[in-house]
Amino acid sequence: MTSSTPEGQPVLQTLAPALRELERQVRAWLASNRRFPLKPPARLEIENLAEDLNRQAASLQTDHPYLVIVLMGGTGVGKSTLLNALAGGAIAQASFQRPTTRDPVVYYHYSTQPHRLDPALQHCKLVSHDRPTLEFKVLVDTPDLDSNDTGNRDKLLRILPVADVVLFVGSQEKYHDKLGWDLFLNQRHRRAFAFVLNKWDRCVVPGASGVRPDEDLLRDLQKAGFEHPVLFRTCAQHWVDNAWLQRNGEPPPAPLEGEQFSELVHWLGEGLNRLEVEAIKARGVGQLLLQLQSALESAAPPDLTDAAQRVQERWKMILDEEALAQAGFLLNSLEPHQREIEHHFAVQRQSKFNGLMGVYLQFFNKLRYSGSWRSQIPVIGNGASSAPPPLDLNMLGRASSATSNQQHFASRQKALAARLLAEADPLGFPLTYIEETTEETARLDWRPRLDNAVVEVIAQVEHSWSHPAGIRKGIQTAVILIADWLPLLGFGAMGVLLIWQYTMEQRPFALGDLLLPAIVCVLVMAVLHVVVSIVMPLRWQSIRASFEGVLRRRIRAELDGAFQAIPAKKSQEFLAERRQVEKILVETSELAKWLLRHEKEARIGALYGSPEEVPARRSGE
């Protein structure tokens, strides 16, 4: 908000549009879909403050803002009598026996149009007057704050937000009862307070000893932060009777010593001039902005960025341990299928070889695996003399997770969530912000994840074995090339050797010589089979080792995706919402500074207690 004011336009009137805009921002924030929980009491407080912003904007949208002075007090202290005395006539019912002010009475200057009054006042009993000294003052008599009728107390609480000045009326019996004192302490930082000790004639009893009620009240007000409180000692009934006697031509009795009703009348009329009225209005708006700022700061989400990083670092170790444990459990569930997996990898390996070596490996695999596992995996062929079809990895994955017992993993996930949450709170991330999300994540159906993890890991390990990279790829390519050609070369070499011996060395022919090339070929393939087994191992322990590393990373990725991102996501959501609140706080702070620069000087400090003081309560009340 700019600090410039259009020429000729009252300072406070220029504040009204800014207050309405601030109210709009606050209500928009309240209506937004927020992740950070806003407790009902905090929400209600901010909603009430937004309503106060609207009320203040409406009251300032005029060249001459009026001052609302609310009379507040307990039963029988004489509020209505005091208003009658101030008005010089019976405008409010008064009674010594019971509370009679059931509806607030609004005493206002006739120049103030009723529709300009706050809506909370328009439905009260309205009484106009023509007294020039009270032209811009509106006096409101309210129901008793300690009334047994809760409806009466509700009416008072609806009127208080309208008040600019509260005239706290007490008597020698009720000048400091707990209910009224608590309400005063609750309202003192938002509104100006002046005090009236009514029925003064009962306070100055000749010969009485001890501390007088006014001295006791002044002492307690000073403890509450009011260094120089505004206190008037009155006997309102005396002035009501005085007005009646004057109307009947009889001389009034002399007022009691120390009675200050005339000073109260002067203060309301001349003491609270336009300068003071505008200063009180400005001070009230400033106090409202400070209270709104405090409420928004309390409701703003905390910045949990650093805490989220600490939690993620700690969770990283926990999730790594859990991934290792779950990988081991899943691999143990594959133990009954190790021969099937070995055979599957053997079939994949034999497909890399051609010629005699390929035929040899195929025969060897059939000889080794045929008939030992047909009943366990139904999708595998059951012919003893033919190679089985490829292993169904999806079925193997489902069989693995089913064997692993979904209930076991559900309990593990629940325990994992509890462990993660136990580590978060000491690191500065309150459990209330992530507990629900973490527990919901732990309750997810993990069986499809486990199925996919096992299938993908088997496929990934199979691919890495079938399509190696780097030095391993070069070695495997060389071994395959040698294995494809060396048996044929051995067979040919043995044949050439025999022909050489028959022709050159005249070796006699033997029928067994015909088997020598085949024997050499088989021996070469057997030796090559040993080399292949070393270079391309197919034992379950070797396959399991490859599975374990890949499966651990795969499960870790699943756990990270489900859990690890929770603190960071929550902190980012809260941070975005905090930025929204900070934007409103900046607007509120600028308004408060602008108001401070334009607040007119006036002697109103006595109406406000020092904010640094801690409000005092009377012991035993």
SVG drawing of the C-alpha trace seen along z (x, -y; Angstrom):
<svg xmlns="http://www.w3.org/2000/svg" viewBox="-42 -25 97 129">
<polyline fill="none" stroke="black" stroke-width="0.4" points="0.0,0.0 1.4,-3.4 1.9,-6.0 0.4,-8.9 -3.1,-10.1 -5.3,-11.9 -5.5,-15.6 -8.5,-16.4 -9.4,-12.8 -9.3,-11.6 -6.4,-9.3 -8.6,-6.6 -11.0,-6.6 -8.2,-5.7 -7.5,-2.6 -11.0,-1.1 -10.2,0.4 -7.0,1.9 -8.8,3.6 -11.3,5.0 -8.6,6.3 -6.8,7.9 -10.1,9.5 -10.6,10.9 -7.1,12.5 -7.7,14.0 -11.0,15.5 -9.6,16.8 -6.8,18.5 -9.3,20.0 -11.4,21.4 -8.4,22.9 -7.7,26.6 -4.8,26.8 -2.7,29.8 -1.6,28.3 -4.2,29.0 -5.9,25.8 -7.4,26.5 -11.0,25.4 -10.2,22.8 -7.5,21.2 -9.9,21.2 -12.7,19.6 -10.3,17.0 -9.1,16.0 -12.7,16.0 -13.7,13.6 -10.7,11.4 -11.7,11.3 -15.2,10.3 -13.6,7.6 -11.6,6.3 -14.9,6.0 -16.5,4.2 -13.6,1.8 -13.6,1.1 -17.3,0.2 -16.8,-2.1 -13.9,-3.9 -15.7,-4.5 -16.8,-8.0 -15.5,-11.5 -16.3,-11.3 -16.1,-7.8 -18.2,-7.4 -16.8,-5.9 -18.7,-2.9 -18.5,-3.0 -19.9,0.2 -21.0,0.3 -20.0,3.7 -20.4,5.1 -22.1,7.6 -25.6,7.8 -26.6,4.9 -23.6,2.7 -25.8,-0.1 -24.9,-0.1 -28.5,-1.1 -28.7,-3.6 -25.4,-5.1 -26.7,-5.4 -29.9,-7.0 -27.8,-9.5 -25.6,-10.2 -28.7,-10.7 -30.5,-12.8 -33.6,-10.6 -34.9,-7.1 -33.9,-5.5 -32.9,-2.1 -34.7,-0.1 -32.9,0.2 -33.6,2.5 -31.8,3.3 -33.5,6.7 -32.6,8.5 -31.0,7.9 -33.4,5.9 -31.3,5.1 -32.2,8.1 -31.7,6.3 -28.8,3.8 -29.7,0.2 -28.0,-2.0 -27.8,-5.7 -26.7,-7.7 -26.8,-11.1 -29.8,-11.8 -27.4,-12.8 -26.1,-9.2 -28.4,-7.3 -29.4,-3.9 -28.3,-2.1 -24.8,-3.4 -24.6,-1.6 -22.9,1.8 -25.4,4.6 -24.8,5.9 -26.3,2.6 -29.1,2.1 -31.2,4.9 -30.9,3.4 -33.2,0.8 -32.2,-2.5 -32.5,-5.8 -31.4,-9.0 -30.3,-12.3 -29.2,-15.8 -26.3,-16.4 -23.5,-18.0 -20.8,-16.7 -21.8,-13.1 -22.3,-13.7 -19.8,-11.1 -20.2,-8.8 -22.5,-5.8 -23.2,-4.5 -24.4,-0.9 -25.8,0.6 -25.3,4.4 -26.8,7.3 -25.1,8.4 -22.0,10.5 -22.7,12.8 -26.3,13.3 -27.7,16.8 -29.4,16.4 -26.8,17.6 -28.7,15.8 -27.9,12.5 -24.2,13.3 -24.3,14.2 -25.8,10.8 -22.9,9.2 -20.3,11.2 -21.9,10.2 -21.7,6.6 -18.1,6.6 -16.4,6.9 -18.1,3.6 -16.7,1.7 -13.9,-0.8 -14.0,-1.7 -15.2,0.5 -16.5,-1.3 -16.1,1.4 -18.7,0.6 -18.3,2.1 -19.6,1.5 -18.2,2.1 -19.7,5.7 -18.6,6.5 -15.7,4.5 -13.4,7.5 -15.4,10.7 -13.6,13.5 -15.9,13.7 -15.7,10.0 -12.0,9.9 -11.3,12.8 -13.3,11.1 -11.4,7.9 -8.1,9.7 -9.2,11.3 -10.3,8.0 -7.7,5.6 -5.2,5.9 -7.9,5.1 -9.9,2.3 -9.5,-0.8 -10.7,-0.4 -11.9,-2.9 -13.4,-2.0 -16.3,-3.2 -16.7,-2.4 -20.4,-3.0 -22.4,-3.3 -19.6,-5.4 -21.8,-6.3 -21.5,-2.7 -17.7,-2.8 -17.0,-5.7 -18.6,-4.5 -17.5,-6.7 -15.3,-4.8 -14.7,-1.9 -11.2,-0.4 -9.2,1.5 -8.4,0.9 -11.1,-1.0 -12.5,0.8 -11.1,-1.9 -7.6,-1.6 -7.8,2.2 -9.0,2.0 -6.2,-0.5 -3.6,1.8 -4.9,4.7 -5.1,2.7 -1.5,1.6 -0.5,5.2 -2.4,6.0 -0.3,3.4 -2.4,0.2 0.1,-2.2 -2.3,-5.2 -5.8,-3.7 -8.8,-5.9 -11.1,-5.4 -14.2,-7.4 -16.0,-7.1 -19.7,-7.7 -23.0,-7.5 -25.3,-7.3 -28.5,-7.0 -27.8,-10.4 -27.7,-12.0 -30.8,-10.2 -32.6,-11.5 -31.0,-14.9 -32.5,-15.1 -35.9,-14.2 -35.7,-16.7 -34.6,-19.5 -37.6,-18.7 -39.8,-19.0 -38.2,-22.3 -36.5,-20.9 -32.8,-21.5 -30.5,-18.4 -28.6,-17.1 -24.9,-17.8 -22.7,-15.0 -20.5,-12.9 -16.8,-13.8 -14.7,-12.2 -17.6,-11.5 -16.6,-12.1 -19.7,-11.8 -19.2,-15.3 -15.6,-14.4 -17.0,-11.3 -19.5,-13.4 -16.8,-15.8 -14.4,-13.0 -17.1,-11.4 -18.0,-14.7 -14.9,-17.0 -12.1,-14.6 -12.8,-12.2 -12.7,-14.8 -12.2,-14.1 -8.5,-13.8 -8.9,-11.1 -11.7,-9.4 -9.6,-9.0 -6.6,-8.0 -8.6,-5.3 -10.0,-4.1 -6.5,-3.9 -5.2,-2.2 -8.0,0.3 -7.2,1.1 -3.6,1.4 -4.3,3.8 -6.6,5.8 -3.8,6.1 -1.3,7.2 -3.8,9.8 -4.4,11.0 -0.6,11.2 -0.2,13.3 -3.0,15.6 -1.7,16.1 1.8,16.8 0.5,19.4 -1.6,21.0 1.2,20.9 2.7,24.3 6.2,24.7 9.2,24.8 10.2,28.5 12.7,28.5 15.7,29.2 13.8,31.7 12.6,33.5 16.2,33.9 17.3,35.3 14.4,37.7 15.1,38.8 18.7,39.5 17.7,41.6 14.9,43.4 17.4,44.2 19.3,46.5 16.1,48.1 14.7,48.7 18.0,50.2 17.9,52.6 14.3,53.5 15.0,54.0 17.8,56.4 15.5,58.3 12.6,58.5 14.9,59.5 16.3,62.4 12.8,63.5 11.7,63.5 14.8,65.4 14.1,68.0 10.7,68.4 12.4,69.2 14.4,72.0 11.8,74.7 12.1,73.6 15.8,73.4 16.1,76.4 13.4,74.9 15.3,71.6 18.6,73.4 17.0,75.2 15.5,72.0 18.9,70.3 20.5,73.5 18.0,73.4 18.7,69.7 22.5,70.5 22.3,73.4 20.5,71.2 23.7,69.2 25.6,72.2 25.3,73.7 26.3,76.9 27.5,79.8 28.0,77.8 24.4,76.7 23.2,80.3 25.4,81.5 24.1,78.9 20.6,79.6 21.1,83.3 22.9,82.7 20.1,80.4 17.4,82.9 19.4,85.6 20.0,83.5 16.6,81.9 14.0,84.0 11.4,85.5 12.6,83.7 10.5,80.7 7.5,81.3 5.0,81.6 6.1,78.3 5.7,75.9 2.7,76.9 3.6,74.7 6.8,76.7 6.6,79.6 6.3,83.1 8.0,85.0 11.2,86.7 12.7,86.7 11.9,83.2 13.1,79.8 10.5,78.0 9.0,74.7 10.2,71.4 9.5,70.9 6.4,68.7 8.1,65.8 4.8,64.2 3.5,67.5 6.8,67.9 6.5,64.4 3.0,65.0 4.0,68.3 6.9,66.6 4.8,63.9 2.1,66.4 4.7,68.6 6.1,65.6 2.8,65.1 1.1,61.8 0.2,61.6 3.9,61.7 4.6,58.7 1.6,56.8 2.9,57.2 6.4,56.2 5.1,53.0 3.2,52.1 6.3,52.6 8.3,50.6 5.8,47.7 6.0,47.7 9.8,47.7 10.0,44.9 7.6,42.7 9.5,43.4 12.6,42.0 10.9,38.9 9.7,37.2 13.1,36.9 14.5,35.4 12.1,32.5 9.3,33.7 6.1,34.0 4.3,37.3 0.9,35.7 1.9,34.4 3.0,37.7 1.5,40.4 -1.7,40.9 0.1,40.9 2.8,43.3 0.3,45.7 -1.9,45.6 1.1,46.4 2.0,49.4 -1.6,50.7 -1.3,50.8 -1.6,54.2 2.0,55.1 1.4,58.5 1.3,57.0 4.5,55.1 6.2,58.3 5.0,60.2 6.3,57.5 9.5,57.2 10.3,60.9 9.4,61.2 11.3,58.1 14.4,59.2 14.4,62.6 14.0,61.0 16.7,58.5 19.2,61.1 18.4,63.3 19.0,60.4 22.3,59.5 23.5,63.1 22.3,63.4 23.5,60.0 26.6,59.2 28.6,56.1 32.2,55.1 35.0,57.7 32.4,60.3 30.8,59.9 34.2,60.4 35.0,63.5 31.6,65.0 31.7,64.3 35.1,65.9 34.0,68.9 30.9,69.4 32.9,69.0 35.5,71.6 32.8,73.9 30.9,73.8 34.0,74.6 36.4,76.5 34.4,79.8 34.2,79.8 37.9,79.0 38.7,81.8 36.5,84.2 38.2,83.2 41.6,83.2 41.1,86.8 39.8,87.8 42.8,86.3 45.1,88.0 43.6,91.4 43.8,90.9 47.4,89.9 48.2,93.0 46.3,95.3 48.1,93.9 51.5,92.8 52.2,95.1 50.3,98.1 48.3,98.4 46.0,101.5 42.3,100.6 40.3,101.3 36.5,100.9 37.0,99.0 38.9,96.3 35.6,95.1 34.6,94.0 37.8,92.1 36.7,88.7 33.4,88.8 35.1,89.7 37.6,86.8 34.6,84.5 32.7,85.5 35.8,85.1 36.4,81.6 32.8,80.7 33.1,82.1 36.1,80.0 34.4,77.0 31.4,77.7 33.6,77.3 34.9,74.0 31.4,72.8 30.3,73.6 33.1,71.5 32.5,68.6 28.8,68.8 27.9,70.4 24.3,71.8 24.4,73.1 21.6,71.7 24.1,70.1 25.6,68.0 22.1,67.1 20.9,66.3 23.8,63.9 22.8,62.0 19.2,62.1 19.9,60.7 21.7,57.6 19.1,56.7 16.1,57.7 17.4,55.6 17.7,52.5 14.3,53.2 12.6,53.5 14.5,50.5 13.1,48.5 9.6,49.6 10.1,48.6 11.7,45.3 8.8,44.5 6.3,45.4 7.9,44.0 11.0,41.9 9.2,39.2 6.6,38.6 8.6,36.1 9.8,34.1 6.4,34.0 4.7,32.9 7.4,30.3 7.0,28.9 3.2,28.7 3.5,27.0 6.2,24.6 3.9,23.6 1.1,22.9 3.5,21.0 4.4,18.8 0.7,17.9 0.4,17.0 3.7,15.0 2.2,13.0 -0.8,12.1 1.6,11.3 3.6,8.9 0.3,7.1 -0.7,7.0 2.7,5.7 2.7,3.0 -0.7,1.9 0.3,1.7 3.5,-0.3 1.4,-2.6 -1.1,-3.1 1.7,-3.8 3.1,-6.5 -0.3,-8.2 -1.6,-7.7 -2.3,-11.0 -0.8,-11.9 -3.4,-11.9 -3.3,-11.2 -5.0,-7.8 -2.2,-5.6 -4.0,-5.3 -6.8,-3.4 -4.4,-0.6 -2.4,1.6 1.3,2.2 1.5,5.2 4.7,6.3 3.0,6.8 1.5,10.2 -2.2,9.8 -2.7,10.5 -5.4,12.6 -6.5,12.3 -5.5,15.3 -8.3,17.5 -10.7,16.4"/>
</svg>
